[in-house]
Amino acid sequence: MIPKLIVHSASQLLTLASPDGPRRGQELQRLDIIEGGAVAIQGDRIVLVGDTKEVLAEAGEDASIIDASGKVVMPGFVDPHTHAV
């Protein structure tokens, strides 16, 4: 799958990736940081995370490229539940 969007050269790319699926409980306190990292996106899915050089090598000719130099790229927080009034 060739990614259509690449965000590259982030000073720090924070990830909560885990080989066992989503992190839970105390595991959420540990962040993995990739210096000079990049993320590749296809549709609504992150398809590759890693070193900028490796991720850019996977980009197609028509991929949108975003330079995140000097920035931190991190997962967003989504709180999907509501509280009773």
N, C-alpha and C positions, 0 to 999 in steps of 0.2 A: 504494500500500500504506500503510495507516494503522498507525503504530507502536503497540504495546501497552505498551511500557515506555519512559519518558523519564528520564534522569539529567541534571539541569540545574544551572546556576549554579556549576559547578566553578571554583574559583579558577584552576586550570590543568587543561586537558584535553590529555594527551599523545597524539600519534598518530604512527604510522609509515606513514601513507598514502602511496602513490606512484602516479603515473599509469601506471607500467609494471608493476604487480603488486607482490608482496612485495619489500621491500628485502633486499638481500644484501650481504655483505662490509662494506666501509667505509661504505656508506650507512646501516648500522645505528647508526652513531655519532651521527647527526643526528636529533634529535627535533623535531617540529613541536609548538609549544605554542599552544593557543587559550585566551586569558584569558577567563573567563566562559563557558566552553564547555559544550556539551551533546551527548548521544549518544542516538539513538533506536534501539530494538531491536524487531524483529518476529520472534517465534519464536526461532530460534537464530542470527539474523543481525543484524548492525549495518546499519541501512538509511540512517542519516543522522548526520553529525557536523558540528558548526558552532557558531555563535553561539547562545546560549540562546534569544533571541527568535525566531530563524528555526526552530529545532527545535521549540519549544513550539507554534508556529503549525501544525505538522503533526500534533500529537497528537489522537487521537480522544477522544470524551467518556468512554470507558471505560478509557482508558490509565492505568496505574499511574505515578505521578510520584514521583521520588526527588530531594530537594533536597540537592545536594552542596556547598552554600555552605561556604567555608573549607577545602575538601578538594581533593586532587589525584586525578583519574581517569586511570588509565593501563592499557595492555594488560597482561595477565598473562603470565608466562613459563611455557611448557609445554615440558618436555624429554621427548619421547616415547621416547627410546632407552634401552637398558640397557648395562651394561658387564659383561664377563666377570669372574667372581669370581676 
